[in-house]
Amino acid sequence: MDSNTLIGIIGSGSMGAGIAQVAAEAGHRVLVYDNNPAALGRADESMRGLFAKLVKKEKRTKEQADATLSRISYVKDMLSLRESGLIIEAIVEDLKIKQRVFEELSNLVSSGTVLATNTSSLSVTAIAASAKTPEQVVGLHFFNPAALMKLVEIVPAAQTNPEIVETLVQLMLAWGKEPVVAQDTPGFIVNRVARPYYSEGFRIYDEGLAQPHEIDAAMEALGFRMGPFTLTDFIGHDVNFAVTESMFHSYWGEPRYRPSFSQKRLVDAGYHGRKANRGFYEYDEQKKAIRPASTLSQEENKKIQDRVLAVLINEAADALHFGVASAEDVDKAMLKGVNYPKGLLAWADEIGKDVIIERLDALYARYHEGRYRVSVGLR
């Protein structure tokens, strides 16, 4: 694929629009389809507003902005996408809806069109099974905001033609992205390996060992941009909890992914975080968290840091052991996808695997819970 390849986008929400921007800025002509005409109008208006701001801030010239906008068209009929070389679906995270879309798509396009889903946690294989040409279906998971985040997870289904993977690796590099290849397992790399960051923070809080602002401060002091409570408030508890619950069920009750009742109560109350002005924290008119300073000692901070980091490294080692991705791609995914201060496997080598194992064994001896069992790959 090159810049002459026509790119189709299904879904004009923030993710679809972001992917359209990336493709158009890479020189492609892009067609954006949405079954809601009003949504298309909003997407067009939002895109023009975005580029006006970029020009005003001198991050783009007017000529660059005009050229990019001229490459993006908004279409009201899925049939308009039939000449696309690559179509990327970025709609609601619902398996049955995605399957209907891919079934319809595969009956419209040629057998050579690559059909990609931007799913973050659903089975790409199950989505591909609904298509007439399942060998042309692949996962292409961008991170939000797509125009800014470098990571893209490329996820071949069981049916995917292997040549498509390398084609997309090269295309994503041409788009200025950092591609990683992940096995089609729940959560792929990032949503799987990152789960303990949230769940262990919540567990420490649920046990009454520390408060959200104290846990956040401890992890931020270790180099993480946001602590687990600030981060889940930012993501939205409705979104984060749904992914955790999906992971828990997809792995048949694996205790490492067990959701937190503290987070469920927030979801039930509609306290979805920053966007609702209330989550683990309350927010002022400028959407800034009202967060007290931590008074924990350095020793207490280190206990929190060691515990959370141990379970994170264990998860990364488990993903590597079961072939979810290469060691290089696991570390790259966490660096580029969620801005971790270090790759977790490299961090394990730096600390010493025996030290991590000792911390996990101590946790298991205390709790006798499967969530603290040491990965075979780490031991």
C-alpha positions as CSV (number, residue, x, y, z in Angstrom):
1,M,0.0,0.0,0.0
2,D,1.2,3.5,-0.7
3,S,-0.3,7.1,-0.5
4,N,-2.4,6.4,-3.6
5,T,-4.4,3.8,-1.6
6,L,-7.9,5.0,-0.9
7,I,-8.7,4.7,2.8
8,G,-12.2,4.1,4.1
9,I,-13.3,4.8,7.7
10,I,-16.5,3.5,9.3
11,G,-17.5,5.6,12.2
12,S,-17.1,9.4,12.5
13,G,-16.6,9.7,16.3
14,S,-13.4,10.8,17.9
15,M,-11.5,7.7,17.0
16,G,-12.7,7.4,13.4
17,A,-12.0,11.1,12.9
18,G,-8.5,10.8,14.4
19,I,-7.6,7.9,12.1
20,A,-9.0,9.8,9.1
21,Q,-6.7,12.7,10.1
22,V,-3.6,10.5,10.3
23,A,-4.3,8.9,6.9
24,A,-5.1,12.2,5.2
25,E,-1.9,13.8,6.6
26,A,0.0,10.9,5.2
27,G,-1.2,11.8,1.8
28,H,-4.2,9.4,1.3
29,R,-7.6,10.3,0.0
30,V,-10.0,9.3,2.8
31,L,-13.7,8.5,2.8
32,V,-15.5,8.7,6.2
33,Y,-18.8,6.8,6.5
34,D,-21.3,7.0,9.3
35,N,-24.9,5.7,9.3
36,N,-25.9,8.9,11.2
37,P,-25.7,11.9,8.7
38,A,-25.8,14.4,11.7
39,A,-22.6,12.7,13.1
40,L,-20.9,13.2,9.7
41,G,-21.7,16.9,9.8
42,R,-20.4,17.3,13.3
43,A,-17.2,15.4,12.4
44,D,-16.6,17.7,9.4
45,E,-17.1,20.8,11.5
46,S,-14.9,19.5,14.3
47,M,-12.1,18.6,11.8
48,R,-12.1,22.0,10.3
49,G,-12.1,23.6,13.7
50,L,-9.2,21.4,14.7
51,F,-7.1,22.5,11.8
52,A,-8.0,26.1,12.3
53,K,-6.5,25.8,15.8
54,L,-3.4,24.0,14.5
55,V,-2.8,26.8,12.0
56,K,-3.4,29.5,14.6
57,K,-0.8,27.8,16.9
58,E,1.5,27.5,13.9
59,K,1.6,23.7,14.2
60,R,0.5,23.5,10.6
61,T,0.6,26.0,7.7
62,K,-2.6,27.0,6.1
63,E,-1.5,25.2,2.9
64,Q,-1.0,22.0,4.8
65,A,-4.3,22.3,6.6
66,D,-6.2,22.9,3.4
67,A,-4.5,20.0,1.6
68,T,-5.3,17.6,4.4
69,L,-9.0,18.7,4.6
70,S,-9.3,18.5,0.8
71,R,-8.4,14.7,1.0
72,I,-11.2,13.9,3.5
73,S,-14.7,13.3,2.2
74,Y,-17.8,12.4,4.2
75,V,-20.2,9.8,2.6
76,K,-23.7,8.6,3.6
77,D,-23.6,5.3,1.9
78,M,-21.3,2.4,2.8
79,L,-21.3,1.4,-0.9
80,S,-19.2,4.5,-1.5
81,L,-16.3,2.7,0.2
82,R,-16.2,-0.1,-2.3
83,E,-13.0,1.1,-4.1
84,S,-11.0,1.4,-0.9
85,G,-7.8,-0.6,-0.5
86,L,-8.1,-0.4,3.3
87,I,-11.2,0.1,5.3
88,I,-10.9,0.7,9.1
89,E,-14.0,0.2,11.3
90,A,-14.1,2.4,14.4
91,I,-17.6,2.0,15.8
92,V,-19.2,0.9,19.1
93,E,-17.4,-1.9,21.0
94,D,-20.1,-4.5,20.4
95,L,-19.3,-7.8,18.8
96,K,-22.6,-8.5,17.1
97,I,-22.8,-5.0,15.6
98,K,-19.2,-5.3,14.3
99,Q,-20.0,-8.7,12.8
100,R,-23.0,-7.3,10.9
101,V,-20.8,-4.5,9.5
102,F,-18.1,-6.8,8.3
103,E,-20.6,-9.2,6.8
104,E,-22.1,-6.3,4.8
105,L,-18.7,-4.8,3.9
106,S,-17.3,-8.1,2.6
107,N,-20.2,-8.3,0.1
108,L,-19.5,-4.8,-1.2
109,V,-15.7,-4.7,-1.7
110,S,-13.3,-6.6,-3.9
111,S,-11.5,-9.6,-2.5
112,G,-8.3,-7.6,-2.3
113,T,-9.6,-5.0,0.1
114,V,-8.1,-5.2,3.6
115,L,-10.8,-4.9,6.3
116,A,-9.5,-3.7,9.7
117,T,-11.3,-3.4,13.0
118,N,-10.1,-0.9,15.6
119,T,-11.5,-3.1,18.5
120,S,-9.6,-2.7,21.7
121,S,-10.6,-6.0,23.3
122,L,-13.0,-8.1,21.2
123,S,-12.0,-11.2,19.3
124,V,-10.7,-10.3,15.8
125,T,-11.2,-14.0,14.8
126,A,-14.9,-13.8,15.7
127,I,-15.3,-10.6,13.7
128,A,-13.4,-12.1,10.7
129,A,-15.7,-15.2,10.8
130,S,-18.6,-13.0,9.8
131,A,-16.9,-11.8,6.6
132,K,-17.1,-13.5,3.2
133,T,-13.3,-13.0,3.0
134,P,-12.1,-13.6,6.5
135,E,-8.5,-13.9,5.3
136,Q,-8.6,-10.1,4.5
137,V,-9.7,-9.1,8.1
138,V,-7.3,-7.9,10.7
139,G,-7.2,-5.9,13.9
140,L,-5.7,-2.4,13.7
141,H,-6.0,-0.9,17.2
142,F,-5.1,2.8,17.4
143,F,-4.9,4.5,20.8
144,N,-6.9,7.7,21.7
145,P,-6.2,10.4,20.5
146,A,-5.2,8.6,17.3
147,A,-3.5,11.6,15.8
148,L,-1.2,12.0,18.8
149,M,-0.6,8.5,20.2
150,K,2.2,6.6,18.3
151,L,1.2,3.0,19.1
152,V,-0.8,0.8,16.8
153,E,-1.5,-2.9,17.7
154,I,-1.7,-5.1,14.6
155,V,-3.7,-8.2,15.5
156,P,-4.1,-11.0,12.9
157,A,-7.1,-13.2,13.3
158,A,-6.7,-17.0,13.0
159,Q,-7.9,-16.6,9.4
160,T,-5.7,-13.5,8.4
161,N,-3.4,-13.8,5.4
162,P,0.1,-13.4,7.0
163,E,1.2,-11.1,4.2
164,I,-1.3,-8.5,5.3
165,V,0.5,-8.1,8.7
166,E,3.7,-7.0,7.1
167,T,1.9,-4.8,4.7
168,L,0.2,-3.0,7.6
169,V,3.5,-2.8,9.6
170,Q,5.0,-0.9,6.7
171,L,1.9,1.3,6.2
172,M,1.8,2.3,9.9
173,L,5.5,3.2,9.8
174,A,4.8,5.4,6.8
175,W,2.0,7.0,8.8
176,G,4.6,7.8,11.5
177,K,3.2,5.2,13.9
178,E,4.9,2.6,16.1
179,P,3.4,-0.7,15.2
180,V,3.5,-3.9,17.3
181,V,2.1,-7.3,16.4
182,A,-0.1,-9.0,19.0
183,Q,-1.8,-12.4,19.2
184,D,-5.6,-12.3,19.1
185,T,-6.2,-12.8,22.8
186,P,-8.4,-10.7,25.0
187,G,-6.9,-7.3,25.6
188,F,-4.0,-7.9,23.1
189,I,-0.9,-6.3,24.7
190,V,-1.8,-3.0,26.3
191,N,-5.2,-3.7,27.7
192,R,-4.0,-7.0,29.2
193,V,-0.6,-6.0,30.6
194,A,-2.0,-2.7,32.0
195,R,-4.8,-4.2,34.0
196,P,-2.8,-4.8,37.2
197,Y,-1.9,-1.2,37.3
198,Y,-5.5,-0.3,38.0
199,S,-6.6,-3.5,39.8
200,E,-3.8,-3.6,42.3
201,G,-4.2,0.1,43.1
202,F,-7.9,-0.5,43.7
203,R,-7.1,-3.6,45.8
204,I,-4.7,-1.6,48.0
205,Y,-7.5,1.0,48.5
206,D,-10.2,-1.7,49.0
207,E,-8.1,-3.1,51.8
208,G,-7.9,0.3,53.5
209,L,-4.1,0.3,53.2
210,A,-4.0,3.7,51.5
211,Q,-6.2,6.3,49.9
212,P,-6.5,7.0,46.2
213,H,-4.4,10.3,46.4
214,E,-1.7,8.5,48.4
215,I,-1.5,5.6,45.9
216,D,-1.5,8.0,43.0
217,A,1.3,10.1,44.5
218,A,3.4,6.9,45.1
219,M,3.1,5.7,41.5
220,E,3.7,9.1,40.1
221,A,6.9,9.4,42.2
222,L,8.0,6.2,40.5
223,G,7.7,7.9,37.1
224,F,4.2,7.1,35.9
225,R,2.5,10.1,34.4
226,M,-0.8,9.4,36.3
227,G,-1.5,7.2,39.2
228,P,-4.2,4.5,38.7
229,F,-7.1,6.6,40.2
230,T,-6.3,9.8,38.3
231,L,-5.9,7.7,35.1
232,T,-9.1,5.8,35.4
233,D,-10.9,9.0,36.3
234,F,-9.4,10.4,33.0
235,I,-10.3,7.4,30.9
236,G,-13.8,7.1,32.3
237,H,-15.0,4.4,34.8
238,D,-17.7,3.3,32.5
239,V,-15.1,2.5,29.8
240,N,-12.3,1.2,32.1
241,F,-14.7,-1.0,34.2
242,A,-16.3,-2.5,31.0
243,V,-12.9,-3.5,29.7
244,T,-11.8,-5.0,33.0
245,E,-15.1,-6.9,33.3
246,S,-14.8,-8.1,29.7
247,M,-11.2,-9.3,30.4
248,F,-12.3,-11.2,33.5
249,H,-15.1,-13.0,31.7
250,S,-12.9,-13.6,28.5
251,Y,-10.3,-15.3,30.6
252,W,-12.9,-17.5,32.4
253,G,-12.6,-15.8,35.8
254,E,-8.9,-15.3,35.9
255,P,-8.3,-13.7,39.4
256,R,-5.7,-11.2,38.0
257,Y,-8.5,-9.4,36.2
258,R,-11.2,-9.4,38.9
259,P,-13.0,-6.1,38.8
260,S,-13.2,-3.8,41.9
261,F,-16.4,-3.2,43.8
262,S,-15.1,0.3,44.5
263,Q,-15.0,1.1,40.8
264,K,-18.4,-0.6,40.2
265,R,-20.0,1.6,42.8
266,L,-18.8,4.7,40.9
267,V,-20.2,3.3,37.6
268,D,-23.5,2.5,39.2
269,A,-23.7,6.0,40.6
270,G,-22.8,7.6,37.3
271,Y,-19.6,9.0,38.7
272,H,-17.6,8.2,35.6
273,G,-14.7,10.4,36.4
274,R,-13.4,13.7,35.0
275,K,-16.1,13.9,32.3
276,A,-18.8,13.7,35.0
277,N,-16.9,16.0,37.4
278,R,-16.7,13.2,39.9
279,G,-15.0,9.8,40.1
280,F,-12.5,8.9,42.8
281,Y,-11.9,12.6,42.9
282,E,-14.2,15.6,42.5
283,Y,-13.3,18.2,39.8
284,D,-13.5,22.0,39.7
285,E,-14.8,24.2,36.9
286,Q,-11.5,23.8,35.0
287,K,-11.7,20.0,35.3
288,K,-8.8,19.9,37.7
289,A,-9.0,17.2,40.4
290,I,-9.5,18.3,44.0
291,R,-6.7,16.1,45.4
292,P,-5.0,16.5,48.7
293,A,-1.3,16.0,49.1
294,S,-0.1,12.6,50.3
295,T,1.4,12.4,53.8
296,L,2.8,8.8,53.4
297,S,6.3,8.1,54.4
298,Q,9.0,7.1,51.9
299,E,8.8,3.6,53.3
300,E,5.0,3.4,52.8
301,N,5.4,4.8,49.3
302,K,7.9,2.1,48.4
303,K,5.6,-0.7,49.7
304,I,2.9,0.5,47.3
305,Q,5.4,0.9,44.4
306,D,7.0,-2.5,44.9
307,R,3.6,-4.2,45.0
308,V,2.1,-2.6,42.0
309,L,5.3,-2.9,39.9
310,A,5.7,-6.6,40.8
311,V,2.2,-7.5,39.5
312,L,2.7,-5.4,36.4
313,I,6.0,-7.1,35.5
314,N,4.4,-10.5,36.3
315,E,1.7,-9.7,33.7
316,A,4.2,-8.7,31.1
317,A,6.2,-11.8,31.7
318,D,3.0,-13.9,31.3
319,A,2.1,-12.2,28.1
320,L,5.6,-13.0,26.7
321,H,5.5,-16.6,28.0
322,F,2.2,-17.3,26.2
323,G,3.3,-15.7,22.9
324,V,1.0,-12.7,23.0
325,A,3.9,-10.7,21.5
326,S,7.7,-10.5,21.4
327,A,9.6,-9.0,24.3
328,E,10.5,-6.0,22.2
329,D,6.8,-5.4,21.3
330,V,5.6,-5.9,24.9
331,D,7.9,-3.2,26.1
332,K,7.3,-0.9,23.2
333,A,3.5,-1.2,23.6
334,M,3.7,-0.1,27.3
335,L,6.1,2.7,26.5
336,K,4.2,4.1,23.5
337,G,0.7,3.1,24.3
338,V,0.4,4.1,27.9
339,N,3.5,6.1,28.5
340,Y,5.1,3.9,31.1
341,P,8.5,5.2,32.4
342,K,10.2,2.0,31.3
343,G,9.5,-1.2,29.4
344,L,8.3,-3.7,32.1
345,L,10.5,-6.6,30.9
346,A,13.6,-4.3,30.8
347,W,12.6,-3.0,34.2
348,A,12.5,-6.5,35.5
349,D,16.1,-7.1,34.3
350,E,17.2,-3.9,36.0
351,I,15.6,-4.7,39.4
352,G,16.4,-8.4,39.1
353,K,13.9,-11.1,38.4
354,D,14.7,-12.9,41.7
355,V,13.6,-9.7,43.6
356,I,10.3,-9.5,41.7
357,I,9.7,-13.2,42.3
358,E,10.4,-12.8,46.0
359,R,7.9,-9.9,46.2
360,L,5.2,-11.9,44.5
361,D,5.8,-15.0,46.6
362,A,5.5,-12.9,49.7
363,L,2.1,-11.6,48.5
364,Y,1.0,-15.1,47.7
365,A,2.1,-16.3,51.1
366,R,0.0,-13.5,52.7
367,Y,-3.1,-13.8,50.6
368,H,-3.1,-17.3,49.0
369,E,-4.8,-15.9,46.0
370,G,-4.2,-16.8,42.3
371,R,-3.7,-13.1,41.4
372,Y,-0.2,-13.3,43.0
373,R,1.0,-16.5,41.5
374,V,4.3,-16.1,39.7
375,S,4.2,-16.5,35.9
376,V,6.1,-19.6,34.7
377,G,7.8,-17.2,32.3
378,L,9.1,-15.1,35.1
379,R,10.1,-17.9,37.4
